[in-house]
Amino acid sequence: MATNVWRWLAAAMLIAAGAAHAQGSVYLDELTSPEVKARIANGATTVLVPIGGTEQNGPHMVLGKHNVRAHVLAGRIAQGLGNALVAPVIAYVPEGSIHPPAAHMRFTGTISIPEPVFEAMLEATARSFKQHGFRDVVFLGDHGGYQKSEERVAAKLNREWAADKTCRVHALLDYYRVTQSAYVKALKARGYSEAEIGTHAGLADTALALAVDNALVRSGALGAKASASEGVYGDPRRASAELGQIGVQQIVESSVAAIRALAREH
């Protein structure tokens, strides 16, 4: 009898701990509507909109790499800010012509939507958050192909809301740019070549994925050098989580600083 009581108490404690963790989460979809309302009332008026993409990443990396990475990094940025929540990841983005297939659409599993549809989705997302009382809506794009779309939507809404100071939209290009600049520079300083670092599914891209979640990478597929015909631009064979942590830290720190600067201007 005593054993059963202890088991019941242990289970109750685990349930309570799980509920407490969820209530303290920065992820919007882990909270209830009243909890989100209370967070906003208590000053969490910044919402981060992580944007990923479902695309081929060579034979060694999963299709959802951008989605997982954007989700995790946005969470860390929100924690660093202390007054932000994270929207669900936008996983459907422009990836090239569907028919005839172009760009990543040439590879099985990639999902592409037209650019106007994507921009309409970003716009509706921002309008939704303004309606709920968020003051700063921040687009965090993990993929280089739609950075201009983020800028266009932010500019359009900010023009429309120019006389209404309650909400602004930000296309935080620094989030992506650091992976193409400071991160590449740091890898070169450690002796890795530009050809090895690559631009897609190469060393830099793969290392970032390993740092976020090593389940994103099929280590057994890293033995042989892949080519552009397989969707790889670079050489991921020497990628490691340790190298990826350099980029993760740069992304989080630069994004937190940039968002704080934008909030001060608002």
C-alpha positions as CSV (number, residue, x, y, z in Angstrom):
1,M,0.0,0.0,0.0
2,A,2.8,2.4,1.0
3,T,4.6,1.6,-2.3
4,N,1.5,2.5,-4.3
5,V,1.1,5.8,-2.4
6,W,4.7,6.8,-3.2
7,R,4.3,5.9,-6.8
8,W,1.2,8.1,-7.0
9,L,3.0,10.9,-5.3
10,A,5.9,10.6,-7.7
11,A,3.6,10.6,-10.7
12,A,1.8,13.7,-9.4
13,M,5.1,15.5,-8.8
14,L,6.2,14.7,-12.4
15,I,2.9,16.0,-13.8
16,A,3.1,19.1,-11.7
17,A,6.7,19.7,-12.8
18,G,5.8,19.2,-16.5
19,A,2.9,21.7,-16.1
20,A,5.2,24.3,-14.5
21,H,7.8,23.8,-17.2
22,A,5.2,24.4,-19.9
23,Q,3.9,27.5,-18.2
24,G,7.4,28.9,-18.2
25,S,8.1,28.0,-21.8
26,V,9.0,30.7,-24.4
27,Y,7.2,28.7,-27.1
28,L,3.7,30.1,-28.0
29,D,2.3,26.7,-28.9
30,E,3.2,25.2,-25.5
31,L,1.1,27.9,-23.7
32,T,-2.7,28.3,-23.3
33,S,-4.4,31.4,-24.6
34,P,-4.8,32.9,-21.1
35,E,-1.1,32.3,-20.4
36,V,-0.1,34.1,-23.5
37,K,-2.4,37.0,-22.6
38,A,-0.9,37.2,-19.2
39,R,2.7,37.1,-20.6
40,I,1.9,40.1,-22.9
41,A,0.3,42.0,-20.0
42,N,3.5,41.4,-18.0
43,G,5.8,42.8,-20.7
44,A,6.5,39.9,-23.1
45,T,5.5,42.1,-26.1
46,T,8.1,40.8,-28.6
47,V,7.2,37.7,-30.7
48,L,9.8,35.9,-32.7
49,V,8.6,34.3,-35.9
50,P,11.2,31.6,-36.9
51,I,11.1,30.7,-40.6
52,G,12.6,27.5,-41.8
53,G,11.9,25.5,-44.9
54,T,11.5,21.9,-46.0
55,E,14.2,21.2,-48.5
56,Q,16.9,18.7,-49.5
57,N,20.2,18.9,-47.6
58,G,22.2,16.3,-49.4
59,P,22.4,12.6,-48.5
60,H,23.5,13.3,-45.0
61,M,21.1,15.9,-43.5
62,V,17.4,15.7,-43.0
63,L,14.8,17.8,-44.9
64,G,13.7,19.6,-41.8
65,K,17.1,21.0,-40.8
66,H,16.0,24.6,-41.1
67,N,12.8,24.1,-39.1
68,V,14.6,22.4,-36.2
69,R,17.4,24.9,-36.2
70,A,15.1,28.0,-36.4
71,H,12.9,26.6,-33.6
72,V,15.8,25.9,-31.2
73,L,17.8,29.1,-32.0
74,A,14.6,31.3,-31.7
75,G,14.0,29.7,-28.3
76,R,17.6,30.6,-27.1
77,I,17.2,34.1,-28.5
78,A,13.9,34.5,-26.6
79,Q,15.5,33.3,-23.4
80,G,18.3,35.8,-23.9
81,L,15.9,38.7,-24.4
82,G,13.7,37.7,-21.4
83,N,10.6,39.4,-22.8
84,A,9.8,37.4,-25.9
85,L,7.8,34.5,-27.1
86,V,8.4,32.3,-30.1
87,A,5.8,31.5,-32.7
88,P,5.5,28.1,-34.4
89,V,8.1,27.7,-37.2
90,I,6.9,28.6,-40.7
91,A,8.0,25.4,-42.5
92,Y,6.6,26.1,-46.0
93,V,8.7,28.5,-48.1
94,P,9.7,29.3,-51.7
95,E,12.1,26.6,-52.9
96,G,12.0,27.0,-56.6
97,S,9.6,26.1,-59.5
98,I,7.5,23.1,-58.9
99,H,6.8,22.2,-62.5
100,P,9.2,22.0,-64.2
101,P,11.2,21.5,-61.0
102,A,14.0,23.9,-60.3
103,A,16.5,24.5,-57.5
104,H,15.8,22.3,-54.5
105,M,12.6,21.1,-56.0
106,R,14.7,18.8,-58.2
107,F,15.2,16.7,-55.1
108,T,12.6,14.4,-53.6
109,G,10.9,15.7,-50.4
110,T,11.4,19.4,-50.9
111,I,8.2,21.5,-50.5
112,S,7.9,24.8,-52.3
113,I,5.2,27.5,-52.3
114,P,4.9,30.6,-54.5
115,E,6.6,33.7,-53.2
116,P,3.3,35.8,-53.1
117,V,1.7,33.0,-51.0
118,F,4.7,33.0,-48.6
119,E,4.6,36.8,-48.2
120,A,0.9,36.7,-47.6
121,M,1.4,34.2,-44.9
122,L,4.1,36.4,-43.2
123,E,1.8,39.4,-43.5
124,A,-1.2,37.6,-41.9
125,T,1.0,36.2,-39.2
126,A,2.2,39.7,-38.3
127,R,-1.3,41.1,-38.4
128,S,-2.4,38.4,-36.0
129,F,0.2,39.2,-33.5
130,K,-0.5,42.9,-33.7
131,Q,-4.2,42.1,-33.0
132,H,-3.2,40.3,-29.8
133,G,-1.1,43.2,-28.4
134,F,2.5,42.3,-29.4
135,R,4.6,45.5,-30.0
136,D,7.5,44.0,-32.0
137,V,7.1,41.1,-34.5
138,V,10.5,39.8,-35.5
139,F,11.1,37.6,-38.6
140,L,14.0,35.2,-38.1
141,G,14.8,33.5,-41.4
142,D,17.1,30.5,-41.3
143,H,17.3,30.3,-45.1
144,G,18.9,32.8,-47.5
145,G,16.3,32.5,-50.3
146,Y,13.5,34.5,-48.7
147,Q,15.3,37.3,-46.9
148,K,14.0,39.9,-49.5
149,S,10.4,38.6,-48.8
150,E,10.9,39.3,-45.1
151,E,12.0,42.8,-45.9
152,R,9.2,43.5,-48.2
153,V,6.5,42.4,-45.8
154,A,8.0,44.3,-42.9
155,A,8.3,47.5,-45.0
156,K,4.7,47.2,-46.2
157,L,3.2,46.8,-42.8
158,N,5.4,49.4,-41.2
159,R,4.3,51.9,-43.9
160,E,0.7,51.0,-43.2
161,W,1.1,51.3,-39.5
162,A,3.2,54.4,-39.6
163,A,0.6,56.5,-37.7
164,D,0.0,53.6,-35.3
165,K,2.9,53.3,-32.9
166,T,1.6,50.2,-31.2
167,C,3.4,47.6,-33.4
168,R,6.3,47.3,-35.7
169,V,7.6,44.4,-37.9
170,H,11.3,43.7,-38.2
171,A,13.1,41.5,-40.7
172,L,16.1,40.6,-38.6
173,L,18.6,39.9,-41.4
174,D,21.5,39.8,-38.9
175,Y,20.2,36.3,-37.8
176,Y,21.1,34.9,-41.2
177,R,24.0,37.2,-42.2
178,V,26.2,36.1,-39.3
179,T,26.2,32.6,-40.8
180,Q,27.6,34.0,-44.0
181,S,30.1,36.4,-42.5
182,A,31.4,36.1,-38.9
183,Y,30.8,32.4,-38.8
184,V,32.6,31.7,-42.0
185,K,35.5,34.0,-40.9
186,A,35.8,32.0,-37.6
187,L,35.9,28.7,-39.5
188,K,38.6,30.0,-41.9
189,A,40.6,31.2,-38.9
190,R,40.7,27.5,-37.8
191,G,42.1,26.4,-41.1
192,Y,39.0,25.4,-43.1
193,S,38.9,26.4,-46.7
194,E,36.0,28.3,-48.4
195,A,35.4,25.3,-50.6
196,E,35.0,23.0,-47.6
197,I,32.9,25.5,-45.6
198,G,30.5,25.7,-48.6
199,T,27.2,27.4,-49.1
200,H,24.7,24.6,-48.6
201,A,25.0,21.3,-46.7
202,G,28.7,21.9,-46.5
203,L,30.9,22.0,-43.4
204,A,29.4,25.2,-41.9
205,D,25.7,24.2,-42.5
206,T,26.2,20.7,-41.2
207,A,28.2,21.8,-38.1
208,L,25.3,24.2,-37.2
209,A,22.9,21.3,-37.5
210,L,25.0,19.0,-35.3
211,A,25.3,21.7,-32.7
212,V,21.5,22.1,-32.5
213,D,20.5,18.4,-32.7
214,N,22.9,15.7,-33.9
215,A,19.9,13.6,-35.0
216,L,19.6,16.0,-38.0
217,V,22.8,14.5,-39.5
218,R,23.3,10.9,-40.8
219,S,26.9,10.4,-39.7
220,G,27.1,7.2,-41.7
221,A,26.6,9.2,-44.9
222,L,29.6,11.5,-44.2
223,G,32.2,9.1,-45.3
224,A,32.3,9.9,-49.0
225,K,32.5,13.4,-50.5
226,A,29.2,14.4,-52.0
227,S,28.8,16.7,-55.0
228,A,26.5,19.4,-56.3
229,S,24.6,16.7,-58.2
230,E,23.6,15.4,-54.8
231,G,22.6,18.8,-53.4
232,V,25.8,19.5,-51.5
233,Y,27.9,22.7,-52.0
234,G,30.9,22.3,-49.8
235,D,32.4,19.3,-47.9
236,P,30.7,18.4,-44.6
237,R,33.0,15.5,-43.7
238,R,34.9,17.4,-41.0
239,A,31.8,19.1,-39.5
240,S,31.4,18.8,-35.7
241,A,29.1,20.0,-33.0
242,E,32.0,22.0,-31.5
243,L,32.4,24.0,-34.7
244,G,28.7,24.5,-35.0
245,Q,28.6,25.9,-31.4
246,I,30.7,28.8,-32.7
247,G,28.0,29.8,-35.1
248,V,25.2,29.1,-32.7
249,Q,26.7,31.5,-30.2
250,Q,27.2,34.2,-32.8
251,I,23.7,33.9,-34.1
252,V,22.1,34.1,-30.6
253,E,24.3,36.9,-29.3
254,S,24.1,39.1,-32.5
255,S,20.3,38.5,-32.7
256,V,19.7,39.4,-29.0
257,A,21.7,42.6,-29.4
258,A,20.0,43.6,-32.6
259,I,16.5,43.0,-31.3
260,R,17.2,45.0,-28.1
261,A,18.5,47.9,-30.3
262,L,15.3,47.7,-32.4
263,A,13.1,47.7,-29.3
264,R,14.9,50.8,-27.9
265,E,14.0,52.6,-31.1
266,H,10.3,51.7,-30.7
